[in-house]
Amino acid sequence: MTSTETIPSTDGGGTDRRRWYALAIVMTAAFMDLVDVTIVNVAIPSIQREAGASFSQIQWITAGYALAFAAGLITGGRLGDIHGRKRIFLVGIGGFTVASALCGLAVNPEMLVASRILQGGMAALMVPQVLSIVHATFPAHERGKVFGMFGAVVGLGAVSGPLLGALLTEWDLFGWGWRSIFLINLPVGVAGLVLGSRFITESRAPRALKLDLVGVALVTLGLLMLIYPLTRGRELGWPLWGYVSMAGSLVVLAVLVAYERRKARRDGSPLVELSLFRVKSFAAGIAVQTVFGVALGVFFLVWTLYMQIGLGWSPLKAGLTGVPFSIAVSAAAGLSVQMLVPRFGRKVLQAGALVMAGGVLLYVWESAHYGLGITPWQMALPLVVMGIGMGLIFAPLTDAILSEVPREHAGSASGLINTVQQMGNALGLGLVSVVFFGTIGDHLSRNQIGPAFGHAFENALGWVAAVMGVIFLLMFALPKRPALHVEGQEPDGESEPALA
């Protein structure tokens, strides 16, 4: 996401210790962002019940964050290049902390949605600086070890987020209930702000690209025009303006393409480097990443609603049920990158898509077979199968997408990969209204809730399985042998591990 870095001296002594302190600080910030994404899902039913949020509002509690994060990621990276990575990181972590406080103190669902959008925007300033600071602080021969540590943080965030959210919601600390999942960020954020200002060394890119705020505005407007009607359409009776807005989003995105071409010719600093899409593997990989984000956006929200509202499980029981999935993802990801992809290449990613689709269909069968009497132990098998499939895809996908991208565009390509993943996630959350809530009646008795949510869950997972089939086909355009990152390779922005 960055261009050429200014690397400060790392000649040992006090400076040497400071860079490891700086690493701990930025890794903590990355962990905080990762956990904040997953921690909210398990608390959604409690928020819906206690705050009186509508189903479209609970969609926007998650989708609003993802959309703001996606829209600001590339611009956040460029702001760090221009004005200093340390400065923008501190602004981001400070703003993220304030937004977390506003989420925890929200007096109504509308305030919570607005605060989550602000939180996503602040994360877009904070997260891109993390890897940039690592690049500017550590010499090339140490970055492989550092990226390995980041991989551990990503895995830990995936496992601990749902569990931490379940525990905080269940314990009801100080009577805060679901609010504690946001307020826990306050001491972490304040510590990161104070320690970051002391230990992180400032750095800039000497040839940073210019900002493209018009591009950001067009992307955000186009996605809003598509996602907002999808989210609100069902409860408003699918009005005509919704269809007009969704059709108009395509026009806005076409205007974005035309504008980006013109900006590339004029000053060479577009938000989206359109020339990248001439690389077949990159174009296909971006499509895979987007569609994969849609599938994950649908699954994780409906899964939580199914367990806690449909089956009536507690947040802790639902959170513990997801542990086998998280462990399977982490284990398969490590196996995929280290052993399988170097030997079998693209086939590993395609196998992952089919395995994940198989796990989804097995979950559908178990839900229909066991009904409301299904147990966490019975869910473990399909979740492990799904986790293995996801792990086979998730870890090597970025390297597969970037393997044929020209080196001079690797930073822009990395930023775009993270951006479209978040955009896909936001779109998937919007589609929950269609594939999940669209099959649930408006006025259900207590006895009807369980069967209705079970049927909606099975319908939504059928769509997820179909999406995984599409991903399998798209993967034929990826290179047969994706080039994986090796320790000691000079990155210059390429093949960076995705933090979100």
C-alpha positions as CSV (number, residue, x, y, z in Angstrom):
1,M,0.0,0.0,0.0
2,T,3.0,2.2,0.2
3,S,5.8,3.3,-2.1
4,T,9.5,3.7,-1.3
5,E,10.1,3.8,2.5
6,T,12.5,6.0,4.4
7,I,14.2,3.5,6.7
8,P,15.7,4.9,9.9
9,S,18.9,3.6,11.5
10,T,18.6,0.3,13.4
11,D,22.1,0.2,14.8
12,G,21.3,-1.4,18.1
13,G,21.4,0.0,21.5
14,G,18.4,2.2,22.5
15,T,17.3,2.4,18.9
16,D,17.2,-1.3,18.6
17,R,15.0,-1.7,21.6
18,R,12.7,1.1,20.6
19,R,11.9,-0.6,17.3
20,W,10.7,-3.7,19.1
21,Y,8.6,-1.6,21.4
22,A,7.2,0.1,18.3
23,L,6.4,-3.4,16.8
24,A,4.5,-4.4,19.9
25,I,2.5,-1.2,19.8
26,V,1.4,-1.5,16.1
27,M,0.7,-5.2,16.5
28,T,-1.5,-4.4,19.5
29,A,-3.4,-1.8,17.3
30,A,-3.8,-4.4,14.5
31,F,-5.0,-7.0,17.0
32,M,-7.5,-4.4,18.4
33,D,-8.9,-3.8,14.9
34,L,-9.1,-7.6,14.1
35,V,-10.9,-8.4,17.4
36,D,-13.2,-5.4,17.0
37,V,-14.5,-6.8,13.7
38,T,-15.2,-10.3,15.1
39,I,-16.2,-9.3,18.7
40,V,-19.3,-7.4,17.5
41,N,-20.9,-10.4,15.6
42,V,-21.4,-12.5,18.7
43,A,-23.0,-9.5,20.6
44,I,-25.3,-8.5,17.8
45,P,-28.4,-10.4,19.2
46,S,-27.9,-8.7,22.6
47,I,-27.6,-5.3,20.9
48,Q,-30.7,-6.0,18.9
49,R,-32.7,-7.0,22.0
50,E,-31.4,-4.5,24.5
51,A,-31.0,-1.4,22.3
52,G,-34.2,-2.1,20.3
53,A,-32.4,-2.1,17.0
54,S,-34.2,-3.2,13.9
55,F,-32.8,-5.9,11.7
56,S,-31.6,-3.4,9.1
57,Q,-29.8,-1.4,11.9
58,I,-27.9,-4.4,13.1
59,Q,-26.8,-5.0,9.5
60,W,-25.5,-1.5,9.4
61,I,-23.7,-1.9,12.8
62,T,-21.4,-4.3,10.9
63,A,-21.8,-3.1,7.3
64,G,-21.2,0.5,8.2
65,Y,-17.8,-0.3,9.7
66,A,-16.8,-2.4,6.7
67,L,-17.9,0.2,4.2
68,A,-16.1,3.1,5.9
69,F,-13.0,0.9,6.4
70,A,-13.0,-0.1,2.7
71,A,-13.5,3.4,1.4
72,G,-10.7,4.9,3.4
73,L,-8.0,2.2,3.3
74,I,-6.0,3.4,0.3
75,T,-6.4,7.1,1.2
76,G,-5.3,6.2,4.8
77,G,-2.1,4.6,3.4
78,R,-1.3,7.6,1.2
79,L,-1.9,10.1,4.1
80,G,0.7,8.2,6.0
81,D,3.1,8.4,3.1
82,I,2.6,12.1,2.7
83,H,2.2,13.4,6.3
84,G,4.1,10.7,8.2
85,R,3.1,7.2,9.2
86,K,3.6,7.8,12.9
87,R,1.4,10.9,12.8
88,I,-1.5,9.3,10.9
89,F,-1.2,6.1,13.0
90,L,-1.6,8.2,16.2
91,V,-4.6,10.1,14.7
92,G,-6.1,6.8,13.7
93,I,-5.7,5.0,17.0
94,G,-6.9,8.1,18.9
95,G,-9.9,8.5,16.7
96,F,-10.6,4.7,17.0
97,T,-10.5,5.0,20.8
98,V,-12.9,8.0,20.8
99,A,-15.3,6.2,18.4
100,S,-15.2,3.1,20.6
101,A,-16.2,5.2,23.5
102,L,-19.1,6.7,21.5
103,C,-20.2,3.1,20.5
104,G,-20.2,2.1,24.2
105,L,-22.1,5.2,25.3
106,A,-24.6,5.1,22.4
107,V,-28.1,6.1,23.6
108,N,-29.9,4.6,20.6
109,P,-29.3,2.4,17.5
110,E,-28.8,5.4,15.2
111,M,-25.9,6.7,17.4
112,L,-24.4,3.3,17.5
113,V,-24.5,2.9,13.7
114,A,-23.0,6.4,13.2
115,S,-20.2,5.6,15.8
116,R,-19.4,2.4,14.0
117,I,-19.0,4.2,10.7
118,L,-16.6,6.6,12.4
119,Q,-14.8,3.7,14.0
120,G,-14.3,2.1,10.5
121,G,-13.0,5.4,9.1
122,M,-10.5,5.7,11.9
123,A,-9.4,2.1,11.4
124,A,-8.8,3.0,7.8
125,L,-6.2,5.6,9.0
126,M,-4.6,3.3,11.6
127,V,-4.4,-0.1,9.9
128,P,-2.5,0.8,6.7
129,Q,0.3,2.4,8.8
130,V,1.0,-0.8,10.7
131,L,2.9,-2.6,7.9
132,S,4.3,0.7,6.6
133,I,5.9,1.3,10.0
134,V,7.3,-2.2,10.0
135,H,8.8,-1.7,6.5
136,A,10.3,1.6,7.6
137,T,11.6,0.3,10.9
138,F,13.0,-3.2,10.2
139,P,15.6,-4.2,7.6
140,A,14.6,-6.6,4.9
141,H,16.3,-9.7,6.4
142,E,14.2,-9.3,9.6
143,R,10.8,-8.8,8.0
144,G,10.1,-12.4,7.4
145,K,10.2,-13.1,11.1
146,V,8.1,-10.0,11.8
147,F,5.5,-11.0,9.3
148,G,5.4,-14.5,10.9
149,M,4.6,-12.8,14.2
150,F,1.8,-10.9,12.4
151,G,0.4,-14.2,11.2
152,A,0.2,-15.4,14.8
153,V,-1.6,-12.1,15.7
154,V,-4.1,-12.6,12.9
155,G,-4.8,-16.2,14.1
156,L,-5.1,-15.1,17.7
157,G,-7.5,-12.3,16.7
158,A,-9.7,-14.7,14.8
159,V,-9.9,-17.2,17.7
160,S,-10.2,-14.7,20.6
161,G,-12.6,-12.1,19.1
162,P,-15.8,-14.2,19.3
163,L,-14.8,-15.7,22.6
164,L,-13.9,-12.4,24.1
165,G,-17.2,-10.9,22.9
166,A,-19.2,-13.8,24.3
167,L,-17.4,-13.6,27.7
168,L,-17.8,-9.8,28.0
169,T,-21.5,-9.9,27.0
170,E,-22.2,-12.9,29.4
171,W,-20.3,-11.4,32.4
172,D,-22.1,-8.1,32.1
173,L,-19.2,-6.2,33.7
174,F,-20.4,-3.2,35.7
175,G,-23.8,-3.7,34.2
176,W,-22.5,-2.6,30.8
177,G,-23.8,-5.7,28.9
178,W,-22.8,-5.5,25.2
179,R,-21.3,-2.0,25.7
180,S,-18.2,-3.5,27.3
181,I,-17.1,-5.0,23.9
182,F,-16.5,-1.4,22.8
183,L,-15.4,0.2,26.1
184,I,-12.6,-2.4,26.5
185,N,-10.8,-0.6,23.7
186,L,-10.4,2.6,25.7
187,P,-7.4,1.6,28.0
188,V,-5.8,-0.3,25.1
189,G,-6.2,2.7,22.8
190,V,-4.9,5.3,25.3
191,A,-1.9,3.1,26.1
192,G,-1.2,2.8,22.3
193,L,-1.5,6.5,21.9
194,V,0.9,7.4,24.7
195,L,3.5,4.7,24.0
196,G,3.3,5.1,20.2
197,S,4.1,8.8,20.5
198,R,7.2,7.9,22.4
199,F,8.6,4.8,20.7
200,I,7.5,4.9,17.0
201,T,9.9,6.5,14.7
202,E,8.5,8.9,12.1
203,S,8.9,8.0,8.4
204,R,7.5,9.2,5.0
205,A,7.6,8.0,1.4
206,P,9.8,10.5,-0.5
207,R,7.7,10.1,-3.7
208,A,4.2,9.7,-2.2
209,L,1.3,9.7,-4.5
210,K,-1.4,12.5,-4.2
211,L,-4.8,12.0,-2.6
212,D,-7.8,11.1,-4.8
213,L,-10.7,12.3,-2.6
214,V,-13.0,12.4,-5.6
215,G,-12.3,8.7,-6.2
216,V,-13.1,8.0,-2.6
217,A,-16.3,9.9,-2.8
218,L,-17.4,8.1,-6.0
219,V,-16.6,4.7,-4.5
220,T,-18.5,5.4,-1.3
221,L,-21.5,6.9,-3.1
222,G,-21.7,4.0,-5.5
223,L,-21.6,1.4,-2.7
224,L,-24.1,3.3,-0.6
225,M,-26.5,3.5,-3.5
226,L,-26.3,-0.3,-3.9
227,I,-26.1,-1.5,-0.2
228,Y,-28.6,0.9,1.5
229,P,-31.6,-0.2,-0.7
230,L,-30.6,-3.9,-0.2
231,T,-30.5,-3.4,3.6
232,R,-33.8,-1.3,3.9
233,G,-35.7,-2.7,0.9
234,R,-37.5,-5.6,2.7
235,E,-38.9,-3.6,5.6
236,L,-39.9,-0.7,3.3
237,G,-41.7,-3.0,0.9
238,W,-39.1,-2.7,-1.9
239,P,-40.0,0.8,-3.1
240,L,-39.3,2.0,-6.6
241,W,-36.6,4.4,-5.4
242,G,-34.6,1.5,-4.2
243,Y,-34.4,-0.1,-7.6
244,V,-33.5,3.3,-9.1
245,S,-30.8,3.7,-6.6
246,M,-29.3,0.3,-7.2
247,A,-29.3,0.9,-11.0
248,G,-27.8,4.3,-10.5
249,S,-24.9,2.8,-8.5
250,L,-23.7,1.2,-11.7
251,V,-23.7,4.6,-13.4
252,V,-21.7,6.1,-10.5
253,L,-19.2,3.2,-10.7
254,A,-18.9,3.8,-14.5
255,V,-18.2,7.5,-13.8
256,L,-15.5,6.3,-11.3
257,V,-13.8,4.3,-14.0
258,A,-13.8,7.2,-16.4
259,Y,-12.5,9.6,-13.8
260,E,-9.8,7.3,-12.7
261,R,-8.5,6.9,-16.3
262,R,-8.4,10.6,-16.7
263,K,-6.6,11.1,-13.4
264,A,-4.1,8.4,-14.2
265,R,-3.2,10.3,-17.4
266,R,-3.2,13.7,-15.7
267,D,-1.0,13.1,-12.6
268,G,-0.4,9.4,-12.2
269,S,-2.1,9.1,-8.8
270,P,-5.5,7.5,-9.2
271,L,-7.3,5.8,-6.3
272,V,-7.6,2.7,-8.4
273,E,-4.7,1.7,-10.8
274,L,-6.9,0.5,-13.7
275,S,-3.9,-0.8,-15.7
276,L,-3.6,-3.6,-13.1
277,F,-6.8,-5.1,-14.4
278,R,-5.0,-5.9,-17.7
279,V,-3.2,-8.5,-15.7
280,K,-5.5,-11.5,-16.0
281,S,-4.5,-13.2,-12.7
282,F,-5.0,-9.9,-10.8
283,A,-8.4,-9.2,-12.3
284,A,-9.6,-12.7,-11.6
285,G,-8.0,-12.6,-8.1
286,I,-9.8,-9.3,-7.3
287,A,-13.0,-10.9,-8.4
288,V,-12.3,-13.9,-6.1
289,Q,-11.5,-11.6,-3.2
290,T,-14.6,-9.6,-3.6
291,V,-16.9,-12.6,-4.0
292,F,-15.2,-14.3,-1.0
293,G,-15.9,-11.2,1.1
294,V,-19.6,-11.4,0.1
295,A,-19.8,-15.1,1.2
296,L,-18.1,-14.3,4.6
297,G,-20.3,-11.2,5.1
298,V,-23.4,-13.3,4.7
299,F,-22.3,-16.4,6.7
300,F,-21.0,-14.8,9.9
301,L,-24.0,-12.6,10.5
302,V,-26.7,-15.2,9.8
303,W,-24.7,-17.8,11.7
304,T,-24.8,-15.6,14.9
305,L,-28.5,-14.8,14.5
306,Y,-29.3,-18.5,13.9
307,M,-27.5,-19.7,17.0
308,Q,-28.6,-16.9,19.4
309,I,-32.1,-16.0,18.2
310,G,-33.2,-19.1,16.3
311,L,-31.8,-21.7,18.7
312,G,-31.9,-19.5,21.8
313,W,-28.3,-20.1,22.8
314,S,-26.3,-17.8,25.1
315,P,-23.5,-15.6,23.6
316,L,-21.0,-17.8,25.4
317,K,-22.4,-21.0,24.0
318,A,-22.4,-19.5,20.5
319,G,-18.9,-18.2,20.9
320,L,-17.5,-21.5,22.1
321,T,-19.2,-23.3,19.2
322,G,-17.0,-21.3,16.8
323,V,-13.7,-22.4,18.3
324,P,-13.3,-25.5,16.1
325,F,-13.8,-23.3,13.0
326,S,-11.1,-20.8,14.1
327,I,-8.6,-23.5,15.0
328,A,-9.2,-25.2,11.6
329,V,-8.7,-22.0,9.7
330,S,-5.4,-21.3,11.4
331,A,-4.1,-24.8,11.0
332,A,-5.1,-25.1,7.4
333,A,-3.6,-21.7,6.6
334,G,-0.2,-22.6,7.9
335,L,-0.2,-26.0,6.1
336,S,-1.4,-24.3,2.8
337,V,1.4,-21.7,2.7
338,Q,4.2,-23.8,4.0
339,M,3.6,-27.2,2.3
340,L,0.7,-27.5,-0.1
341,V,0.8,-24.4,-2.4
342,P,4.6,-24.6,-3.1
343,R,3.9,-28.2,-4.4
344,F,0.4,-28.1,-5.9
345,G,-0.1,-24.4,-6.7
346,R,-3.5,-23.1,-7.7
347,K,-5.2,-26.5,-7.1
348,V,-4.9,-26.0,-3.4
349,L,-7.0,-22.8,-3.5
350,Q,-9.6,-24.5,-5.7
351,A,-9.7,-27.5,-3.4
352,G,-10.3,-25.0,-0.6
353,A,-13.3,-23.6,-2.4
354,L,-14.8,-27.0,-2.9
355,V,-14.0,-28.2,0.7
356,M,-15.6,-25.0,2.1
357,A,-18.7,-25.5,-0.1
358,G,-18.9,-29.1,1.1
359,G,-18.8,-28.0,4.7
360,V,-21.5,-25.4,4.1
361,L,-23.8,-28.1,2.5
362,L,-23.1,-30.5,5.4
363,Y,-24.1,-27.7,7.8
364,V,-27.4,-27.2,5.8
365,W,-28.1,-30.9,6.0
366,E,-27.4,-31.1,9.8
367,S,-29.6,-28.0,10.5
368,A,-32.5,-29.6,8.6
369,H,-31.9,-33.1,10.1
370,Y,-31.5,-32.1,13.7
371,G,-33.7,-29.1,13.7
372,L,-33.8,-27.0,16.9
373,G,-32.3,-29.9,18.9
374,I,-28.9,-29.5,17.2
375,T,-25.9,-29.3,19.5
376,P,-22.5,-27.6,19.3
377,W,-20.9,-31.1,19.0
378,Q,-23.0,-31.8,16.0
379,M,-22.0,-28.5,14.4
380,A,-18.3,-29.2,15.0
381,L,-17.8,-31.4,11.9
382,P,-19.2,-29.0,9.3
383,L,-17.4,-26.1,11.0
384,V,-14.0,-27.9,10.9
385,V,-14.6,-28.7,7.2
386,M,-15.5,-25.1,6.4
387,G,-12.5,-23.9,8.4
388,I,-10.1,-26.1,6.5
389,G,-11.5,-24.9,3.2
390,M,-11.3,-21.3,4.2
391,G,-7.7,-21.7,5.5
392,L,-6.6,-23.3,2.2
393,I,-7.8,-20.2,0.4
394,F,-7.3,-17.3,2.7
395,A,-3.5,-17.4,3.4
396,P,-2.1,-17.9,-0.1
397,L,-4.7,-15.8,-2.0
398,T,-2.9,-12.5,-1.7
399,D,0.3,-13.9,-3.1
400,A,-1.6,-15.6,-6.0
401,I,-3.2,-12.3,-6.9
402,L,0.0,-10.4,-6.8
403,S,2.3,-12.9,-8.4
404,E,2.1,-11.4,-11.9
405,V,1.6,-7.8,-11.0
406,P,4.5,-5.5,-12.0
407,R,6.7,-4.6,-9.1
408,E,6.2,-0.9,-9.4
409,H,2.4,-1.3,-8.9
410,A,2.6,-3.9,-6.0
411,G,1.8,-1.4,-3.3
412,S,-1.3,-0.1,-5.1
413,A,-2.4,-3.7,-5.8
414,S,-2.0,-4.7,-2.1
415,G,-4.1,-1.8,-1.0
416,L,-6.8,-2.6,-3.6
417,I,-6.9,-6.3,-2.4
418,N,-7.7,-5.3,1.2
419,T,-10.2,-2.7,0.0
420,V,-12.3,-5.0,-2.2
421,Q,-12.3,-7.6,0.5
422,Q,-14.0,-5.1,2.8
423,M,-16.3,-3.9,0.1
424,G,-17.4,-7.5,-0.6
425,N,-18.0,-8.0,3.1
426,A,-20.2,-4.9,3.2
427,L,-22.1,-6.1,0.2
428,G,-22.6,-9.5,1.8
429,L,-24.0,-7.9,4.9
430,G,-26.4,-5.9,2.8
431,L,-27.5,-9.1,1.0
432,V,-28.5,-10.7,4.4
433,S,-31.8,-8.8,4.0
434,V,-32.5,-10.7,0.8
435,V,-31.2,-14.2,1.5
436,F,-31.9,-14.4,5.2
437,F,-34.5,-11.9,6.4
438,G,-36.3,-12.2,3.1
439,T,-37.6,-15.7,4.1
440,I,-38.6,-14.7,7.7
441,G,-42.2,-13.4,8.3
442,D,-42.7,-10.1,9.9
443,H,-44.9,-11.2,12.9
444,L,-43.7,-14.4,14.4
445,S,-44.9,-16.1,17.6
446,R,-42.4,-17.4,20.1
447,N,-42.9,-20.9,18.8
448,Q,-42.4,-19.8,15.1
449,I,-39.1,-18.0,15.6
450,G,-36.9,-21.1,15.9
451,P,-38.2,-22.9,12.8
452,A,-38.3,-19.6,10.7
453,F,-34.7,-18.8,11.6
454,G,-33.5,-22.3,10.9
455,H,-35.1,-22.3,7.5
456,A,-33.6,-18.8,6.7
457,F,-30.2,-20.1,7.8
458,E,-30.4,-23.0,5.5
459,N,-31.5,-20.8,2.6
460,A,-28.6,-18.3,3.2
461,L,-26.1,-21.1,3.4
462,G,-27.4,-22.5,0.1
463,W,-26.4,-19.1,-1.4
464,V,-23.0,-19.2,0.3
465,A,-22.3,-22.7,-1.2
466,A,-23.3,-21.4,-4.7
467,V,-20.9,-18.5,-4.2
468,M,-18.1,-20.9,-3.4
469,G,-18.8,-22.7,-6.7
470,V,-18.4,-19.4,-8.5
471,I,-15.1,-18.8,-6.7
472,F,-13.8,-22.2,-7.8
473,L,-14.5,-21.3,-11.4
474,L,-12.9,-17.8,-11.1
475,M,-9.7,-19.4,-9.7
476,F,-8.9,-21.0,-13.1
477,A,-7.6,-17.6,-14.1
478,L,-5.1,-17.5,-11.2
479,P,-1.5,-18.5,-12.0
480,K,-0.8,-22.2,-11.6
481,R,2.1,-21.6,-9.3
482,P,1.6,-18.5,-7.2
483,A,4.9,-17.0,-5.9
484,L,4.9,-17.0,-2.1
485,H,6.8,-14.4,0.0
486,V,10.1,-15.6,1.2
487,E,12.1,-14.4,4.2
488,G,14.7,-11.8,3.2
489,Q,13.0,-10.7,0.0
490,E,12.8,-7.0,-0.3
491,P,9.0,-6.3,-0.3
492,D,8.6,-2.7,-1.3
493,G,5.0,-3.1,-0.6
494,E,4.3,-6.4,-2.2
495,S,2.7,-9.5,-0.9
496,E,1.9,-7.9,2.5
497,P,-0.2,-10.0,4.8
498,A,-3.7,-8.6,4.9
499,L,-4.6,-7.3,8.3
500,A,-8.3,-7.0,7.8
